Amino acid sequence: EELTPEQKVQVVKGFILASPPGEIGDVIRDVSVLLGGKDKLESSLPVIACEYNLKHNTVCKGSNGERVVVCPSGQADASEGSIIDPSVGKVLTLDHIKREVTGCSGDAPALSVAVEQLQAAAQKEMEKYAKASLSDGGAAVHGKEGADGAVTLSVHVSGTRLNPSNFWNGRWASSYECTVARGEASAKLEGSIRADAHVYEGGNVQFESRKQVSATVSISSPDTFGAALSQKVKEVEDGYHKFLDEQYGGAAEAAFKGIRRKMPRTQQKFQWGQVASYSLARELTNR
């Protein structure tokens, strides 16, 4: 039975949302054939691309050097795909397909003094962390205040390392929530880290890894909170990075070897003993 045009778009959407790091444009071009041309996707593409960017904390860039992390907590208008940039307090319009900032539609909603103070401190330090630790990295912190006066910060970090000349691309993305209650000396940090890689030299292997994390952030004052938060994020992400590095050593002789065909399409043996030396996690985190 022939699929309806709407059903075909849903099938294609699934392929696009599963695009490897840095390859969504290639996937869009290839799957458009299934619909008889890219024009059949034209009305749906911005929405699909926005969903993809929200899922992966994609960093969109502006002509003035802006680096805006697309994340659910930063959505200003879900229908338009506009995003709040917490570093400047503005609502920015985006081209989600090209991953570019296209303009500014106004000021972000006003924050309470308590939220603004903690958010600004955390944003400043998390940006430093992302720039120092991640390839092509960005960070965004969005805060809100509860009825009890507690401030909840949503923290998002993302970085990509694209190396198509050597047939691999990778992405590191993490999201956390940190709730700061009035008068408390510490705050709970909970979230997840995601590492994705695509290796396609003479074959096609996608690696996806997820880790749930929980930690405690000490609070001595609002001014020092940002540094304490970024340091704790660094600790948990360094730990996961170390874990992945250790796992790659074993993967050279076990996991990767088991999922690769013995002879790739090039009919040349894959050098399993060199897998550990590729160290995608280290490349992705610039260490």
C-alpha positions in Angstrom: 0.0 0.0 0.0 1.3 3.4 -1.0 2.2 5.7 1.8 0.5 9.1 2.0 2.7 12.2 1.6 2.3 12.9 5.3 3.5 9.4 6.2 6.5 9.7 3.9 7.5 12.9 5.6 7.3 11.1 9.0 9.6 8.4 7.7 12.1 10.9 6.4 11.9 12.8 9.7 13.0 9.7 11.5 16.1 9.5 9.3 16.9 13.2 9.8 16.6 13.1 13.6 19.0 10.2 13.6 21.6 12.1 11.7 25.2 11.7 13.0 27.1 14.7 14.3 27.7 17.4 11.6 25.9 15.4 8.9 22.3 16.5 9.0 22.7 18.5 5.8 24.0 15.3 4.0 21.1 13.3 5.4 18.5 15.9 4.3 19.9 15.9 0.8 19.9 12.1 0.6 16.5 11.4 2.0 14.9 14.1 -0.1 15.1 11.6 -2.9 12.5 9.4 -1.1 10.0 12.3 -1.5 10.9 13.2 -5.0 12.8 16.3 -4.2 13.7 18.7 -1.4 10.8 21.0 -2.2 8.4 18.3 -0.8 10.2 18.8 2.6 10.4 22.6 2.5 7.6 23.4 4.9 8.6 20.6 7.4 12.4 21.1 7.4 12.6 24.1 9.7 10.5 22.3 12.4 12.4 19.0 12.0 15.8 20.8 12.1 14.7 22.7 15.3 13.8 19.4 17.0 17.1 18.0 16.1 19.0 21.0 17.4 17.0 21.0 20.7 17.8 17.3 21.1 21.5 17.7 20.7 22.2 21.2 22.3 23.4 22.3 18.9 25.5 25.5 18.9 24.3 28.1 16.3 26.7 30.9 15.4 26.1 34.5 14.5 28.1 37.0 12.4 29.3 38.9 15.5 30.7 35.8 17.1 27.6 34.7 19.1 27.5 31.1 20.1 24.0 30.2 21.0 23.2 26.8 22.5 19.8 25.5 21.3 18.1 23.8 24.3 14.5 23.3 25.5 14.9 25.6 28.5 16.0 28.4 26.2 13.0 28.3 23.8 11.3 31.7 23.5 8.7 30.7 20.9 8.3 27.0 20.1 6.4 27.8 16.9 9.1 30.0 15.5 12.2 28.3 17.0 13.6 31.4 18.5 16.0 31.0 21.4 17.0 33.1 24.4 20.7 33.9 24.6 21.4 34.2 28.3 24.8 35.8 27.8 23.2 39.0 26.4 19.6 38.7 27.6 18.1 38.8 24.0 15.7 36.6 22.0 17.5 35.5 18.8 15.9 34.2 15.6 17.7 31.2 14.0 18.0 29.4 10.8 17.9 25.9 12.3 18.9 24.2 9.0 22.1 26.3 8.5 22.5 26.5 12.3 23.0 30.3 12.1 21.7 33.3 14.1 19.6 35.4 11.7 18.5 38.3 14.0 17.2 39.6 17.3 13.5 39.9 18.1 13.8 41.7 21.4 14.8 41.4 25.0 14.4 38.2 27.0 11.8 38.1 29.7 12.8 39.9 32.9 14.2 37.7 35.7 14.0 38.2 39.4 17.1 39.5 41.2 17.8 36.1 42.7 17.6 34.3 39.4 19.5 36.9 37.5 22.4 36.9 39.9 22.9 33.1 39.9 22.2 32.7 36.2 24.7 35.4 35.2 27.4 33.9 37.5 26.9 30.4 36.2 26.7 31.5 32.5 30.0 33.3 32.7 31.8 30.3 34.2 30.2 27.7 32.1 31.1 29.6 28.9 34.8 29.5 30.2 34.5 25.8 30.7 33.0 25.1 27.3 35.6 27.2 25.5 38.5 25.6 27.4 37.4 22.0 27.4 35.3 21.4 24.3 36.0 21.6 20.6 33.8 24.3 19.0 32.0 24.4 22.4 29.2 26.5 23.8 27.2 26.7 27.0 23.8 28.1 28.1 22.3 28.5 31.6 18.6 29.4 32.0 17.1 30.0 35.4 13.6 30.1 37.0 12.3 30.7 40.5 9.8 28.5 42.2 7.0 29.4 44.6 9.2 28.6 47.5 11.9 31.0 46.3 14.3 28.2 45.2 16.1 28.9 41.9 16.4 26.1 39.4 19.1 26.5 36.8 19.1 24.4 33.5 22.7 24.0 32.3 23.5 22.9 28.8 26.9 22.3 27.2 27.8 21.1 23.7 30.8 20.7 21.5 31.5 19.0 18.2 34.6 17.8 16.4 34.2 17.2 12.7 36.9 15.4 10.8 35.4 14.2 7.5 38.9 14.0 5.9 39.6 11.2 8.3 36.1 9.8 8.0 34.8 10.5 11.5 32.7 13.1 13.4 31.9 13.4 17.0 29.7 15.4 19.5 29.8 15.9 23.3 26.6 17.2 24.9 25.4 17.4 28.4 22.4 18.8 30.3 21.9 19.4 34.0 19.5 20.9 36.5 20.8 22.5 39.7 18.3 23.7 42.3 19.5 26.3 44.8 17.2 26.6 47.8 17.2 29.6 50.1 19.7 29.4 53.0 21.2 26.1 51.9 24.9 25.5 51.8 24.8 23.1 48.9 22.8 22.3 45.8 22.0 19.1 44.0 23.3 18.8 40.4 21.6 16.1 38.3 21.8 15.5 34.6 23.2 13.5 31.7 26.2 13.4 29.4 26.0 12.2 25.8 28.8 11.3 23.5 28.2 10.4 19.9 30.6 9.5 17.1 30.4 8.3 13.5 33.2 6.4 11.9 32.8 5.6 8.2 36.1 4.7 6.7 35.4 1.7 4.6 32.3 0.9 6.7 29.7 2.6 8.9 29.9 2.5 12.7 27.9 4.9 15.0 28.8 5.1 18.6 26.3 6.5 21.2 27.0 6.6 24.9 24.9 8.1 27.7 25.5 8.6 31.4 23.3 9.9 34.2 25.2 11.9 36.8 24.5 13.3 40.2 26.7 15.5 42.3 26.6 18.2 45.0 27.7 21.8 44.5 28.9 23.8 47.5 27.4 27.3 47.9 29.4 29.9 49.8 28.0 33.0 48.1 26.1 33.9 44.9 29.3 35.4 43.5 31.3 32.2 43.8 28.5 29.9 42.9 29.3 30.0 39.1 32.9 28.8 39.6 31.8 26.1 42.0 29.2 24.9 39.5 31.5 24.8 36.5 34.2 23.0 38.6 31.7 20.3 39.5 30.6 19.9 35.9 34.2 19.6 34.9 34.8 16.9 37.5 31.9 14.7 36.4 32.7 15.2 32.7 36.4 14.6 33.2 35.5 11.3 35.0 33.3 10.2 32.1 35.9 11.2 29.6 38.4 9.0 31.4 36.0 6.2 31.5 35.5 6.4 27.7 39.2 6.5 27.1 39.7 3.4 29.1 36.9 1.6 27.3 38.3 2.4 23.9 41.4 0.3 24.8 39.3 -2.8 25.2 37.1 -1.9 22.3 40.0 -2.4 19.9 40.0 -6.1 20.5 36.4 -6.6 21.5 33.4 -4.4 21.0 34.3 -2.6 17.8 35.8 -5.7 16.2 32.6 -7.6 16.9 30.4 -5.1 15.1 32.6 -4.4 12.1 32.6 -6.7 9.0 35.8 -8.7 8.8 36.6 -7.2 5.4 35.1 -3.8 4.6 34.0 -2.7 1.2 37.6 -1.6 0.4 38.6 -5.3 0.9 41.5 -4.0 3.1 41.7 -5.2 6.7 40.7 -2.7 9.3 43.6 -2.0 11.8 41.8 -2.8 15.0 45.0 -2.4 17.0 44.9 1.4 16.1 41.4 2.0 17.3 42.5 3.1 20.8 45.0 5.6 19.3 42.1 7.4 17.5 40.8 8.4 21.0 37.6 10.1 19.8 36.8 11.2 23.3 40.1 13.0 23.6 39.8 14.6 20.2 36.2 15.7 20.9 37.1 17.3 24.2 40.3 18.9 22.9 42.6 17.2 25.5 
